[in-house]
Amino acid sequence: MDEHSTPEVPIDRVAEQRALLRLRHSAALTNLMVERTDLRGVHALADTIDDAIRWSA
């Protein structure tokens, strides 16, 4: 492969993959926080994401 060539990946496809990954990560974090309430307060970002998901439901 030439150093100047790039793989032909549509930007829409990459954006869709990133969105799906973000959704999957958020769902897994929410499930973890439901199962392990003792983790609340350990990591501020995890608490923020969990709260945001709960408020949007």
N, CA, C and O atoms as a MOPAC input file, in Angstrom:
PM7 MOZYME 1SCF
protein

 N      0.84600 1    -1.17300 1     0.00000 1
 C      0.00000 1     0.00000 1     0.00000 1
 C      0.88900 1     1.23200 1     0.00000 1
 O      1.86800 1     1.29200 1     0.74400 1
 N      0.57000 1     2.17300 1    -0.79300 1
 C      1.30600 1     3.41900 1    -0.89700 1
 C      1.09200 1     4.24800 1     0.37100 1
 O      0.00100 1     4.23800 1     0.94100 1
 N      2.13500 1     4.96900 1     0.81800 1
 C      2.01400 1     5.74500 1     2.04300 1
 C      1.05600 1     6.92100 1     1.91000 1
 O      0.59500 1     7.45400 1     2.91900 1
 N      0.75000 1     7.33200 1     0.68300 1
 C     -0.14700 1     8.45800 1     0.46800 1
 C     -1.58500 1     8.01600 1     0.24200 1
 O     -2.49300 1     8.84800 1     0.23900 1
 N     -1.80200 1     6.74200 1     0.05500 1
 C     -3.16700 1     6.28600 1    -0.17000 1
 C     -3.85700 1     6.00300 1     1.16000 1
 O     -3.21700 1     5.60800 1     2.13500 1
 N     -5.14700 1     6.20700 1     1.18100 1
 C     -5.93400 1     5.94200 1     2.38400 1
 C     -7.01400 1     4.92600 1     2.03500 1
 O     -7.47300 1     4.87400 1     0.89400 1
 N     -7.41800 1     4.12600 1     3.00300 1
 C     -8.48400 1     3.17100 1     2.71700 1
 C     -9.77800 1     3.91100 1     2.39900 1
 O    -10.04900 1     4.98300 1     2.94100 1
 N    -10.55300 1     3.32900 1     1.52900 1
 C    -11.81200 1     3.93600 1     1.11400 1
 C    -12.90300 1     3.59000 1     2.12700 1
 O    -13.60500 1     2.59000 1     1.98000 1
 N    -13.03400 1     4.42100 1     3.14300 1
 C    -14.06600 1     4.22700 1     4.14700 1
 C    -14.91800 1     5.49100 1     4.18500 1
 O    -14.41900 1     6.57000 1     4.50400 1
 N    -16.19700 1     5.35700 1     3.86100 1
 C    -17.05500 1     6.54400 1     3.88400 1
 C    -17.13400 1     7.14100 1     5.29100 1
 O    -17.18800 1     6.41600 1     6.28400 1
 N    -17.13900 1     8.44600 1     5.35600 1
 C    -17.17900 1     9.13000 1     6.64600 1
 C    -18.47100 1     8.80600 1     7.38200 1
 O    -18.46900 1     8.71200 1     8.60900 1
 N    -19.56900 1     8.63400 1     6.66200 1
 C    -20.83400 1     8.29100 1     7.30300 1
 C    -20.72500 1     6.96200 1     8.03500 1
 O    -21.27200 1     6.80300 1     9.12600 1
 N    -20.03100 1     6.02300 1     7.44300 1
 C    -19.87300 1     4.70300 1     8.06400 1
 C    -19.06700 1     4.80200 1     9.35200 1
 O    -19.40100 1     4.16500 1    10.35000 1
 N    -18.02100 1     5.59000 1     9.32900 1
 C    -17.19600 1     5.77800 1    10.51500 1
 C    -18.00900 1     6.46800 1    11.60800 1
 O    -17.93600 1     6.07600 1    12.77200 1
 N    -18.77000 1     7.47600 1    11.25100 1
 C    -19.60000 1     8.18300 1    12.22700 1
 C    -20.63600 1     7.24100 1    12.82900 1
 O    -20.90600 1     7.29600 1    14.02900 1
 N    -21.21100 1     6.38600 1    12.00600 1
 C    -22.19800 1     5.42100 1    12.49700 1
 C    -21.55400 1     4.42700 1    13.46200 1
 O    -22.14400 1     4.09100 1    14.48900 1
 N    -20.36200 1     3.96100 1    13.14300 1
 C    -19.65900 1     3.02700 1    14.01900 1
 C    -19.33000 1     3.67900 1    15.36300 1
 O    -19.46000 1     3.04900 1    16.41200 1
 N    -18.91000 1     4.92700 1    15.32600 1
 C    -18.60000 1     5.64200 1    16.57300 1
 C    -19.84800 1     5.83300 1    17.41600 1
 O    -19.80100 1     5.69500 1    18.63800 1
 N    -20.96700 1     6.15100 1    16.77000 1
 C    -22.22200 1     6.33700 1    17.50500 1
 C    -22.66800 1     5.02600 1    18.15200 1
 O    -23.11500 1     5.02000 1    19.29900 1
 N    -22.54900 1     3.92800 1    17.42800 1
 C    -22.92500 1     2.62700 1    17.98400 1
 C    -22.01800 1     2.24700 1    19.15300 1
 O    -22.49000 1     1.70600 1    20.15400 1
 N    -20.74200 1     2.52300 1    19.03300 1
 C    -19.81600 1     2.23700 1    20.11800 1
 C    -20.13300 1     3.07600 1    21.35300 1
 O    -20.09300 1     2.57300 1    22.47600 1
 N    -20.44500 1     4.34100 1    21.14800 1
 C    -20.80000 1     5.22800 1    22.26300 1
 C    -22.06800 1     4.72100 1    22.95300 1
 O    -22.15100 1     4.71400 1    24.18100 1
 N    -23.04100 1     4.30400 1    22.16600 1
 C    -24.28500 1     3.78200 1    22.71700 1
 C    -24.04100 1     2.50000 1    23.50600 1
 O    -24.56900 1     2.32800 1    24.60400 1
 N    -23.24400 1     1.61000 1    22.94400 1
 C    -22.94200 1     0.34700 1    23.61700 1
 C    -22.19000 1     0.59100 1    24.92800 1
 O    -22.46700 1    -0.06000 1    25.93600 1
 N    -21.25100 1     1.51800 1    24.91300 1
 C    -20.47800 1     1.83900 1    26.11500 1
 C    -21.38400 1     2.43700 1    27.19800 1
 O    -21.27600 1     2.07600 1    28.37000 1
 N    -22.26700 1     3.34100 1    26.80600 1
 C    -23.18200 1     3.95500 1    27.76000 1
 C    -24.12300 1     2.92800 1    28.36400 1
 O    -24.39500 1     2.96400 1    29.56400 1
 N    -24.62300 1     2.00900 1    27.54000 1
 C    -25.51600 1     0.96000 1    28.03600 1
 C    -24.79000 1     0.04600 1    29.02000 1
 O    -25.34600 1    -0.32100 1    30.05500 1
 N    -23.57000 1    -0.31600 1    28.70300 1
 C    -22.78900 1    -1.18200 1    29.59400 1
 C    -22.49600 1    -0.47100 1    30.91500 1
 O    -22.55800 1    -1.08800 1    31.97800 1
 N    -22.18300 1     0.80400 1    30.85200 1
 C    -21.91900 1     1.56800 1    32.06600 1
 C    -23.17100 1     1.65700 1    32.92600 1
 O    -23.09900 1     1.50500 1    34.14600 1
 N    -24.30700 1     1.90100 1    32.30500 1
 C    -25.56300 1     1.97500 1    33.04600 1
 C    -25.88800 1     0.64200 1    33.70600 1
 O    -26.29900 1     0.60600 1    34.86600 1
 N    -25.70800 1    -0.45000 1    32.97700 1
 C    -25.95000 1    -1.77400 1    33.55800 1
 C    -25.02700 1    -2.02800 1    34.74700 1
 O    -25.45700 1    -2.57400 1    35.76300 1
 N    -23.77700 1    -1.64000 1    34.62400 1
 C    -22.82800 1    -1.81900 1    35.71400 1
 C    -23.24500 1    -1.00800 1    36.93700 1
 O    -23.19500 1    -1.50300 1    38.06300 1
 N    -23.65300 1     0.23100 1    36.71400 1
 C    -24.03900 1     1.08400 1    37.83300 1
 C    -25.30800 1     0.57700 1    38.51500 1
 O    -25.47800 1     0.78400 1    39.71600 1
 N    -26.20000 1    -0.07900 1    37.77900 1
 C    -27.39600 1    -0.66700 1    38.37300 1
 C    -27.02000 1    -1.87900 1    39.22000 1
 O    -27.54100 1    -2.06400 1    40.32000 1
 N    -26.11500 1    -2.69800 1    38.70000 1
 C    -25.70800 1    -3.90800 1    39.41300 1
 C    -24.82000 1    -3.61200 1    40.61600 1
 O    -24.88700 1    -4.30300 1    41.63300 1
 N    -23.99800 1    -2.59000 1    40.49400 1
 C    -23.00500 1    -2.29000 1    41.54800 1
 C    -23.21800 1    -0.88500 1    42.08200 1
 O    -22.50400 1     0.04100 1    41.69900 1
 N    -24.19000 1    -0.72200 1    42.95700 1
 C    -24.47100 1     0.60500 1    43.51000 1
 C    -23.32100 1     1.12000 1    44.37300 1
 O    -23.22300 1     2.32200 1    44.62000 1
 N    -22.45500 1     0.22500 1    44.83000 1
 C    -21.31000 1     0.65500 1    45.63300 1
 C    -20.27500 1     1.43400 1    44.81200 1
 O    -19.37700 1     2.05500 1    45.38000 1
 N    -20.39700 1     1.40500 1    43.49100 1
 C    -19.46400 1     2.14400 1    42.63500 1
 C    -19.82800 1     3.62300 1    42.51100 1
 O    -19.02700 1     4.41900 1    42.01900 1
 N    -21.01900 1     3.99100 1    42.94900 1
 C    -21.46100 1     5.38700 1    42.87700 1
 C    -20.49300 1     6.25700 1    43.65800 1
 O    -20.18000 1     5.96100 1    44.81100 1
 N    -20.02400 1     7.31700 1    43.04400 1
 C    -19.11600 1     8.23900 1    43.71000 1
 C    -17.64200 1     7.91900 1    43.52600 1
 O    -16.78100 1     8.67100 1    43.98200 1
 N    -17.34500 1     6.80900 1    42.86300 1
 C    -15.94800 1     6.42700 1    42.66300 1
 C    -15.32500 1     7.20100 1    41.50700 1
 O    -14.17200 1     7.62200 1    41.58900 1
 N    -16.09000 1     7.38800 1    40.42800 1
 C    -15.57300 1     8.08000 1    39.25200 1
 C    -16.60700 1     9.10800 1    38.80300 1
 O    -17.72500 1     8.74100 1    38.43900 1
 N    -16.25100 1    10.37100 1    38.82500 1
 C    -17.19700 1    11.45200 1    38.54000 1
 C    -17.78900 1    11.36200 1    37.13900 1
 O    -18.98000 1    11.61400 1    36.96300 1
 N    -16.98300 1    11.00800 1    36.13800 1
 C    -17.49500 1    10.92200 1    34.77700 1
 C    -18.52600 1     9.80400 1    34.65000 1
 O    -19.54100 1     9.97500 1    33.97500 1
 N    -18.27900 1     8.67400 1    35.28400 1
 C    -19.23900 1     7.56800 1    35.24500 1
 C    -20.55000 1     7.99300 1    35.89200 1
 O    -21.62300 1     7.67100 1    35.38200 1
 N    -20.47800 1     8.71100 1    37.00700 1
 C    -21.68700 1     9.20600 1    37.67100 1
 C    -22.44900 1    10.16600 1    36.76200 1
 O    -23.67500 1    10.09600 1    36.67200 1
 N    -21.73800 1    11.04900 1    36.09800 1
 C    -22.36400 1    12.02100 1    35.20700 1
 C    -23.08500 1    11.34300 1    34.05200 1
 O    -24.22000 1    11.69600 1    33.73000 1
 N    -22.43200 1    10.37500 1    33.43300 1
 C    -23.05400 1     9.65600 1    32.31500 1
 C    -24.26900 1     8.88000 1    32.79500 1
 O    -25.30800 1     8.88600 1    32.13500 1
 N    -24.15200 1     8.21700 1    33.93100 1
 C    -25.26500 1     7.44800 1    34.48400 1
 C    -26.45000 1     8.38100 1    34.77500 1
 O    -27.59000 1     8.04900 1    34.45000 1
 N    -26.19000 1     9.53300 1    35.37900 1
 C    -27.26000 1    10.48800 1    35.66500 1
 C    -27.90700 1    11.00200 1    34.38100 1
 O    -29.13000 1    11.12500 1    34.30600 1
 N    -27.09600 1    11.29900 1    33.38300 1
 C    -27.63000 1    11.81400 1    32.12300 1
 C    -28.53600 1    10.79100 1    31.44900 1
 O    -29.57200 1    11.14800 1    30.88800 1
 N    -28.15100 1     9.53800 1    31.50400 1
 C    -28.96900 1     8.49300 1    30.88800 1
 C    -30.26300 1     8.32300 1    31.65300 1
 O    -31.32500 1     8.15900 1    31.05200 1
 N    -30.18800 1     8.36100 1    32.96300 1
 C    -31.40100 1     8.22800 1    33.78100 1
 C    -32.36500 1     9.39000 1    33.54400 1
 O    -33.57600 1     9.17900 1    33.47700 1
 N    -31.84900 1    10.60000 1    33.41800 1
 C    -32.70200 1    11.75300 1    33.19500 1
 C    -33.33500 1    11.75000 1    31.81400 1
 O    -34.41900 1    12.30300 1    31.62500 1
 N    -32.67100 1    11.13500 1    30.85400 1
 C    -33.21000 1    11.13300 1    29.48700 1
 C    -34.20700 1    10.01100 1    29.25500 1
 O    -34.89700 1     9.99900 1    28.23600 1
 N    -34.29000 1     9.07400 1    30.17900 1
 C    -35.19900 1     7.92400 1    30.02800 1
 C    -36.63100 1     8.31100 1    30.28800 1
 O    -37.52300 1     7.46800 1    30.20400 1

